[in-house]
Amino acid sequence: MIGGGLAGLSSAVALAEAGFQVRLLEKRPHLGGRAASYTLPDGSEVDNCQHVTLGCCTNLADFYRRVGAGEKIHFYDRLYFVDKGGRRSTIESSWLPPPLHMAPSFAFFGGLTLSDKRSIAKALLSIARAGGHPPEIDGITMLDWLHRMKQTSGAIERFWRVVLVSALDEELSRTDASYGIEVFWKAFLGSHGGYRVGIPSVPLADLYEGCREAVTKKGGEVRVRCGVREIRLERGRFSGAILEDGSAVAVDACIAAVPHRVLPDLLPKGAGEGGAWLEGLRHLKTSPITSVHFWFEKQVMTEPFLTLMDHTTQWIFNKTLLSAGPDRPDETAGRAAHLIADGVGGDTSSGQYLQLVISASYDLVPRSRQEIIDLCRRELADVLPATRDAKVRKATVIKEVNATFSPEPGVDRWRPSQNIGIENFFLAGDWTRTHWPATMEGAVRSGYLAAEALSASLGSPQRFLQPDLPFEGFSKMWACRASRNGTCSA
Ligand SMILES: Cc1cc2nc3c(=O)[nH]c(=O)nc-3n(C[C@H](O)[C@H](O)[C@H](O)COP(=O)(O)OP(=O)(O)OC[C@H]3O[C@@H](n4cnc5c(N)ncnc54)[C@H](O)[C@@H]3O)c2cc1C
């Protein structure tokens, strides 16, 4: 296994549990790849960026369970939104059958006009009635589709954009409509629980503690600071890898789980059926994510997280409170006050740590760190009045310029499958063809798919991929009607 991000880790753990002896080689000093924690110069540990999962991410949940991290992810049933004037709204599920389960909270949602809501309801219903696959969306952008669906500008800016830019790390005008529609279908329309937001209560690094053990107890090995310089092929087969220190590694089969921008430098030109797929990787563009971290001297926020409308900042995570996690999700806001009064868990006695996230942050990339901090402080003052006179102990900005591949129209043709025609060599990574956007779920899916392909190539086929959440209510009926084979599955 080359690469210790989620794709490499998930395939390593799955294969080790299935009885394979796995050697995982990671170039950096830590595991987790893009979903990892850093140590700041002052010694404090921060995640490179807040990572959230959703209820519909069934493979990621399976991976966390395998490595004993399932309990470290807390799920929240209520989503909190705030507009420019500081007005709060929430979205949550009700007992109504999908896709109607969110209708009651949507009806009372404050940030949208009646005509915005009417246009949104019409578009959502058209996705659901088509079983998630509305007609004639090939090659068009999400923005094109929204215009076609006659969405009001308020609906586009304050609803579709708010949800999709952070889910897909791309602007609506550059996003393949099928990706945007799939987010709504899988997370918000298909089932009661798909939209639930899962947030780690520990630093990301702590989620991977069980990986090393899962691999080594089956006789395998996990090595960090161990970069691969070259992947060798002979007569169309993987024959070994050369490490950065010049030593050689020989194994029966290999999964390369490195970023798509790295792989072409490791492989010989023309690898795998002429190498057209390798050339194709150059067409995969990337988009940036910026996170801004503030340590306030006092308590400034009671919600566990907030989604912002009308601002550059898209999400604010109350890291102090999230590290405590809710007892019961529907008590989250109440518990926040309780925790603060007791001075437990969230430990606000020593202030509050907030993390702000801005996806598709193209405009911020050229701006200085101080400019970004100033902009975010102004936005915090809008939505969290307590920050206005609160002292900031320290603040830091992390720009991930190549955070994820951009899901632009037609992007799937550049995403190779895990099996690229080399008998004992497979690919994993969020950028490989999983039909999922660049997410932790996409990375784990790719890892499981590559592990399935590898196990089959060694004569011991295994199944690792988990089923999607089952559709419910009317969505199930419409999914059945739309599916060509009548299986009604996701
Ligand atoms: C800022 C940011 C925020 C994000 N937020 C979310 C979120 O909220 N929810 C979500 O689901 N997803 C989120 N993502 C996306 C998610 O992090 C990625 O999709 C996922 O982590 C990708 O995993 P991967 O294993 O495919 O790739 P990577 O994590 O990139 O792993 C590749 C690994 O290969 C290693 N490597 C590279 N070259 C070599 C070599 N020569 N030899 C050995 N090893 C090598 C790298 O060091 C790395 O560890 C976010 C991403 C970023 C950057």
The ligand as an SDF file (V2000), in Angstrom:
LIG
                    3D

 53 58  0  0  0  0  0  0  0  0999 V2000
   -8.9960   21.3190    3.8220 C   0  0  0  0  0  0  0  0  0  0  0  0
   -9.7930   20.0970    3.5120 C   0  0  0  0  0  0  0  0  0  0  0  0
  -11.0540   19.9270    4.0810 C   0  0  0  0  0  0  0  0  0  0  0  0
  -11.7980   18.7840    3.7840 C   0  0  0  0  0  0  0  0  0  0  0  0
  -13.0150   18.6030    4.3880 N   0  0  0  0  0  0  0  0  0  0  0  0
  -13.6690   17.4340    4.2030 C   0  0  0  0  0  0  0  0  0  0  0  0
  -14.8550   17.1410    4.9280 C   0  0  0  0  0  0  0  0  0  0  0  0
  -15.3130   17.9270    5.7540 O   0  0  0  0  0  0  0  0  0  0  0  0
  -15.4750   15.9550    4.6890 N   0  0  0  0  0  0  0  0  0  0  0  0
  -14.9900   15.0460    3.7980 C   0  0  0  0  0  0  0  0  0  0  0  0
  -15.5910   13.9800    3.6400 O   0  0  0  0  0  0  0  0  0  0  0  0
  -13.8650   15.3010    3.0870 N   0  0  0  0  0  0  0  0  0  0  0  0
  -13.1950   16.4560    3.2800 C   0  0  0  0  0  0  0  0  0  0  0  0
  -12.0320   16.6930    2.5970 N   0  0  0  0  0  0  0  0  0  0  0  0
  -11.5820   15.7230    1.5940 C   0  0  0  0  0  0  0  0  0  0  0  0
  -10.8470   14.5500    2.2410 C   0  0  0  0  0  0  0  0  0  0  0  0
   -9.8650   15.0190    3.1350 O   0  0  0  0  0  0  0  0  0  0  0  0
  -10.1710   13.7470    1.1510 C   0  0  0  0  0  0  0  0  0  0  0  0
  -11.1120   13.4170    0.1630 O   0  0  0  0  0  0  0  0  0  0  0  0
   -9.5540   12.4490    1.6660 C   0  0  0  0  0  0  0  0  0  0  0  0
   -8.8760   12.6410    2.8810 O   0  0  0  0  0  0  0  0  0  0  0  0
   -8.6080   11.9240    0.5970 C   0  0  0  0  0  0  0  0  0  0  0  0
   -7.9830   10.7400    1.0320 O   0  0  0  0  0  0  0  0  0  0  0  0
   -6.9940    9.9700    0.0630 P   0  0  0  0  0  0  0  0  0  0  0  0
   -6.4430    8.8320    0.8240 O   0  0  0  0  0  0  0  0  0  0  0  0
   -7.6630    9.7120   -1.2310 O   0  0  0  0  0  0  0  0  0  0  0  0
   -5.8150   11.0150   -0.2840 O   0  0  0  0  0  0  0  0  0  0  0  0
   -4.7440   11.6950    0.6700 P   0  0  0  0  0  0  0  0  0  0  0  0
   -5.3520   12.0150    1.9640 O   0  0  0  0  0  0  0  0  0  0  0  0
   -4.1440   12.8120   -0.1050 O   0  0  0  0  0  0  0  0  0  0  0  0
   -3.6510   10.5640    0.9220 O   0  0  0  0  0  0  0  0  0  0  0  0
   -2.5610   10.3150    0.0590 C   0  0  0  0  0  0  0  0  0  0  0  0
   -1.3660    9.9280    0.9100 C   0  0  0  0  0  0  0  0  0  0  0  0
   -0.2840    9.5370    0.0530 O   0  0  0  0  0  0  0  0  0  0  0  0
    0.9150   10.0030    0.6500 C   0  0  0  0  0  0  0  0  0  0  0  0
    1.9730   10.0420   -0.3760 N   0  0  0  0  0  0  0  0  0  0  0  0
    2.1120   10.9360   -1.3830 C   0  0  0  0  0  0  0  0  0  0  0  0
    3.1830   10.6260   -2.1200 N   0  0  0  0  0  0  0  0  0  0  0  0
    3.7240    9.5080   -1.5800 C   0  0  0  0  0  0  0  0  0  0  0  0
    4.8480    8.7060   -1.9070 C   0  0  0  0  0  0  0  0  0  0  0  0
    5.6430    9.0010   -2.9510 N   0  0  0  0  0  0  0  0  0  0  0  0
    5.1290    7.6250   -1.1360 N   0  0  0  0  0  0  0  0  0  0  0  0
    4.3350    7.3180   -0.0640 C   0  0  0  0  0  0  0  0  0  0  0  0
    3.2640    8.0570    0.2880 N   0  0  0  0  0  0  0  0  0  0  0  0
    2.9610    9.1280   -0.4690 C   0  0  0  0  0  0  0  0  0  0  0  0
    0.5180   11.3790    1.1750 C   0  0  0  0  0  0  0  0  0  0  0  0
    1.4660   11.8540    2.1270 O   0  0  0  0  0  0  0  0  0  0  0  0
   -0.8540   11.0820    1.7630 C   0  0  0  0  0  0  0  0  0  0  0  0
   -0.7750   10.6950    3.1100 O   0  0  0  0  0  0  0  0  0  0  0  0
  -11.2890   17.8310    2.8670 C   0  0  0  0  0  0  0  0  0  0  0  0
  -10.0230   18.0040    2.3000 C   0  0  0  0  0  0  0  0  0  0  0  0
   -9.2870   19.1050    2.6220 C   0  0  0  0  0  0  0  0  0  0  0  0
   -7.9260   19.2630    2.0180 C   0  0  0  0  0  0  0  0  0  0  0  0
  1  2  1  0
  2  3  1  0
  2 52  2  0
  3  4  2  0
  4  5  1  0
  4 50  1  0
  5  6  2  0
  6  7  1  0
  6 13  1  0
  7  8  2  0
  7  9  1  0
  9 10  1  0
 10 11  2  0
 10 12  1  0
 12 13  2  0
 13 14  1  0
 14 15  1  0
 14 50  1  0
 15 16  1  0
 16 17  1  0
 16 18  1  0
 18 19  1  0
 18 20  1  0
 20 21  1  0
 20 22  1  0
 22 23  1  0
 23 24  1  0
 24 25  2  0
 24 26  1  0
 24 27  1  0
 27 28  1  0
 28 29  2  0
 28 30  1  0
 28 31  1  0
 31 32  1  0
 32 33  1  0
 33 34  1  0
 33 48  1  0
 34 35  1  0
 35 36  1  0
 35 46  1  0
 36 37  1  0
 36 45  1  0
 37 38  2  0
 38 39  1  0
 39 40  1  0
 39 45  2  0
 40 41  1  0
 40 42  2  0
 42 43  1  0
 43 44  2  0
 44 45  1  0
 46 47  1  0
 46 48  1  0
 48 49  1  0
 50 51  2  0
 51 52  1  0
 52 53  1  0
M  END
$$$$
